[in-house]
Amino acid sequence: MSDCDEARELLPELVLGVLGGDERAAVLAHVETCRSCQGESEALVTAAGALLELVPAADPPPGFESRLLARRRRRAGGMTPGRRLRVRLAAVAAGVVLLGAGIGIGAVAAGGGHPAEAAVSVPLVSPAGHVGEVIAAAGRKGFLAMSVDLDGRSGWVRCVAVERGGRHVALGSFLLSNGYGSWSSPLRAAATVTKAELLAPSGRILATATFTTAV
Amino acid sequence: MRVERNDSDARSDESLLAAMAAGDEQAGVAFVRRYQRRVFGLARGLLGDVTLAEDVAQEALLRVWRHAPVFDARRGSVTTWVLTITRNLAVDQLRMRRSVPADPEDLAALGLVAEAADPADLAAGRGDLRNVAHVLRALPATQRRALLLSAYYGLSASEVAAREEIPLGTAKTRIRASMQKVRAALVPAPGPVFGEGGERV
């Protein structure tokens, strides 16, 4: 997309994180090289942020802070500095730029890395709520990293990537200890990956991570 | 830039993030205290359910904490970053539960009450938020609905089109037009640039 006018029309959707697939890739590719569109994106990011700020603040339930800190301590127990470093190294080795909050407002990379190689970070969710995080990137050096906090469940679990169209790509079996585990593995997918699943040995789905932008 | 001084820490948001990135746990606690009301407020406004809102708010703050090293000031304010993470996590929950937002026409559902912006905002001189609230109220209802559906609930243009039973192009136009009005109220577009000969560059 070399035409500024075309890109500009889609900037609001891009900044709101609701632009998908080919349109998103094309607009990002243009914005990367266009100072004018970068400026407009920044202004739209400010606008989107202001909209979110309009929603009134509210006191969380009592004990919110201590529960948060407890959650953090539990996670830190599983994701040791060694594991965390390995996940980051995997991301660096794959030559990707971690966009942090995944997709959405502010995700327009200011000149850092080709958008097609950017990694996305999404939550891993079970019926009980958040149980971890998945970081993934596609491409030649594609990888998928997962960190899990499954509340006391130990033993083997399997990880699969699911392509649009339903094909499952096995990523391997991993061991949870006291409910914690983290790993990364190469991701060789023939088609767009829409989600990652964590499975019990029986095949039962324990948790799912959905990529709201195609990986 | 708004700085909520409910906490006793005098450092800027960016300084706290830098300290958190360097492993300073107390900076993280200060950051949580500074942002928890806004993060929880947004989560509750979007989800309605207090328990779910607490889960999302905690996840958002933990994610911010974890990603503190990645924050890039060039991409926008810390507040926008934090609230965006919150909104995205809330949207994930809504999608998982296939929850259609109640009635996005009803601004009160999101707590976007007409006159009363948060008194703390008014006191802090947040004229920008007053302007945005005014723009929202002044939008044609169709544009406002499209904006709420996409900006708050993360619906794509095609999802808005399906829900509103309008063509995709119309949905895109409504999202674009409403966002441009909000943007114009905050960051006026640069005027034309004139060259030395008086010609428009």
Contacts between the chains, C-beta under 8 A, distances in Angstrom:
chain1	res1	chain2	res2	distance
A	9	B	172	7.3
A	9	B	176	6.1
A	10	B	172	7.8
A	12	B	175	5.6
A	12	B	176	4.9
A	12	B	179	3.8
A	12	B	180	7.0
A	13	B	150	7.2
A	13	B	156	7.4
A	13	B	157	5.9
A	13	B	172	6.9
A	13	B	175	6.1
A	13	B	176	7.5
A	15	B	179	7.7
A	16	B	150	5.2
A	16	B	151	5.5
A	16	B	154	7.6
A	16	B	175	7.4
A	16	B	179	7.3
A	17	B	84	7.8
A	17	B	88	6.8
A	17	B	154	6.5
A	18	B	150	5.2
A	18	B	154	6.1
A	18	B	155	6.5
A	18	B	156	4.4
A	18	B	157	6.7
A	18	B	159	8.0
A	18	B	175	7.9
A	19	B	156	7.3
A	19	B	157	8.0
A	20	B	156	6.3
A	42	B	76	7.0
A	43	B	183	5.1
A	43	B	186	7.3
A	43	B	187	4.1
A	43	B	189	7.9
A	44	B	179	6.2
A	44	B	183	5.5
A	45	B	75	7.2
A	45	B	76	4.6
A	45	B	80	6.3
A	46	B	76	6.9
A	46	B	77	7.6
A	46	B	80	7.2
A	46	B	183	7.3
A	46	B	186	5.6
A	46	B	187	5.8
A	47	B	132	7.5
A	47	B	179	6.1
A	47	B	182	4.3
A	47	B	183	4.1
A	47	B	185	8.0
A	47	B	186	5.6
A	47	B	187	7.4
A	48	B	80	7.1
A	48	B	84	7.5
A	48	B	151	6.1
A	48	B	179	7.5
A	49	B	76	6.3
A	49	B	77	6.3
A	49	B	79	6.4
A	49	B	80	3.0
A	49	B	83	6.5
A	49	B	84	7.1
A	50	B	128	6.1
A	50	B	129	6.2
A	50	B	132	4.7
A	50	B	182	6.9
A	50	B	186	5.9
A	51	B	132	6.5
A	51	B	136	7.9
A	51	B	147	7.7
A	51	B	151	5.0
A	51	B	152	7.2
A	51	B	182	6.5
A	52	B	42	6.1
A	52	B	80	7.2
A	52	B	83	4.0
A	52	B	84	6.9
A	52	B	86	7.7
A	52	B	87	5.8
A	52	B	151	7.8
A	52	B	152	7.6
A	53	B	2	7.9
A	53	B	38	7.5
A	53	B	79	6.5
A	53	B	83	6.6
A	53	B	129	6.0
A	54	B	110	7.9
A	54	B	112	5.4
A	54	B	117	7.6
A	54	B	129	6.0
A	54	B	132	6.1
A	54	B	133	6.1
A	54	B	136	7.5
A	55	B	41	5.9
A	55	B	42	4.8
A	55	B	45	4.2
A	55	B	46	7.6
A	55	B	110	5.5
A	55	B	111	5.5
A	55	B	112	6.6
A	55	B	152	7.8
A	56	B	41	5.4
A	56	B	45	7.2
A	56	B	111	4.6
A	56	B	113	7.8
A	56	B	118	5.3
A	57	B	37	3.9
A	57	B	38	4.6
A	57	B	40	7.5
A	57	B	41	3.9
A	57	B	118	6.4
A	57	B	120	7.9
A	58	B	37	6.2
A	58	B	40	5.6
A	58	B	41	3.9
A	58	B	44	5.6
A	58	B	45	7.9
A	59	B	37	6.1
A	59	B	40	7.4
A	60	B	36	5.6
A	60	B	37	7.1
A	60	B	40	4.0
A	60	B	54	6.1
A	60	B	57	6.3
A	61	B	50	6.5
A	61	B	54	6.0
A	64	B	36	6.2
A	64	B	40	7.1
A	64	B	54	6.3
A	64	B	57	7.5
A	64	B	58	7.3
A	65	B	29	7.5
A	65	B	32	6.0
A	65	B	33	6.8
A	65	B	36	6.8
A	67	B	54	7.7
A	67	B	58	6.8
A	68	B	32	6.2
A	68	B	58	4.6
A	68	B	61	6.1
A	68	B	62	6.8
A	69	B	29	7.2
A	69	B	32	7.9
A	71	B	58	5.9
A	71	B	62	6.5
A	72	B	62	5.7
A	72	B	65	7.1
A	75	B	62	7.3
A	98	B	67	8.0
A	98	B	70	5.8
A	100	B	67	4.6
A	100	B	70	4.4
A	100	B	71	7.0
A	100	B	81	7.7
A	100	B	85	7.8
A	101	B	63	7.0
A	101	B	67	7.1
A	101	B	81	7.0
A	101	B	84	5.9
A	101	B	85	4.4
A	101	B	88	6.0
A	102	B	88	6.1
A	103	B	88	7.2
A	104	B	84	5.5
A	104	B	87	7.5
A	104	B	88	5.1
A	104	B	154	7.7
A	105	B	76	7.4
A	105	B	80	6.4
A	105	B	84	4.1
A	105	B	87	7.7
A	106	B	75	4.5
A	106	B	76	4.5
A	106	B	80	6.1
A	106	B	81	5.9
A	106	B	84	5.8
A	107	B	75	7.9
A	108	B	75	7.2
A	110	B	72	6.9
A	110	B	74	4.8
A	110	B	75	6.3
A	121	B	67	7.7
A	122	B	92	7.5
A	123	B	59	6.6
A	123	B	89	6.5
A	123	B	92	6.2
A	125	B	92	7.2
A	125	B	96	6.3
A	129	B	55	5.1
A	130	B	55	6.5
A	130	B	59	4.9
A	133	B	63	7.8
A	210	B	92	7.1
A	210	B	95	7.5
A	210	B	96	7.6
A	212	B	88	7.8
A	212	B	91	7.9
A	212	B	92	7.2
A	212	B	95	7.8
A	212	B	154	7.9
